[in-house]
Amino acid sequence: MVMDMLRTTDGRTYLTLRETERMYGVRYQTLARAIKNGELHAHRVGHYLVIDLDEFLKWRRELYGTARHLRKKILEEEGNK
């Protein structure tokens, strides 16, 4: 059985790591490492680990936004050679 999105009474949405992987294309191992490193916070619901959707989206923006910025800078520097 796969757990569906969990919505709390205060409007927060939580996803399991597998749901997040499937919906957003971020590998399970990447999510698990981010939790282990303290970059993302996880909560246990039964035997599932869930993460807050808003927190995940912010983390993803910071992670990939930085990578995109660096990639753009590298391409600009290569173009100036």
C-alpha positions in Angstrom: 0.0 0.0 0.0 1.3 3.4 -0.9 0.5 6.4 1.3 -1.1 9.3 -0.5 -0.3 12.9 0.3 -1.0 13.8 3.9 -2.7 17.1 4.5 -3.0 18.4 8.1 -5.8 20.5 9.5 -3.5 23.5 9.5 -3.1 23.2 5.7 0.4 21.7 5.6 1.0 18.9 3.0 3.5 16.1 3.6 4.8 13.6 1.1 6.7 10.3 1.5 10.2 10.2 0.0 8.9 7.8 -2.7 6.0 10.2 -3.6 8.4 13.1 -3.7 10.8 11.1 -6.0 7.9 10.2 -8.3 6.3 13.6 -8.4 9.4 15.9 -8.6 12.1 13.7 -10.0 14.5 14.0 -7.0 16.1 10.6 -6.2 15.2 8.9 -3.0 18.9 8.6 -2.1 19.3 12.4 -2.5 16.3 13.1 -0.2 17.6 10.6 2.4 21.0 12.2 2.3 19.5 15.7 2.7 17.6 14.4 5.8 20.7 12.8 7.2 22.7 16.0 6.7 20.0 18.1 8.3 19.1 20.0 5.2 15.5 18.6 5.2 13.5 17.6 8.2 11.5 14.3 8.2 8.7 13.1 10.4 7.7 9.5 10.9 4.1 8.5 10.2 3.7 4.8 10.9 6.6 3.3 9.0 6.8 6.1 6.5 9.2 9.1 6.5 7.4 12.2 5.3 8.6 15.6 4.5 6.8 18.9 4.4 6.0 19.9 0.8 6.7 23.6 1.3 10.1 22.9 3.0 11.0 20.5 0.2 10.2 23.0 -2.5 12.2 25.7 -0.7 15.2 23.2 -0.4 14.9 22.3 -4.1 14.8 25.9 -5.2 17.9 26.7 -3.1 19.8 23.6 -4.3 19.0 23.8 -8.0 18.9 27.6 -8.1 22.5 27.6 -6.9 23.5 24.9 -9.4 21.8 26.9 -12.2 23.6 30.1 -11.2 27.0 28.3 -11.1 26.4 26.6 -14.5 25.5 30.0 -16.0 28.7 31.6 -14.6 30.8 28.7 -15.9 29.3 29.0 -19.4 29.8 32.8 -19.4 33.5 32.3 -18.4 34.0 29.7 -21.1 32.5 32.1 -23.7 34.9 34.8 -22.8 38.0 32.6 -23.5 
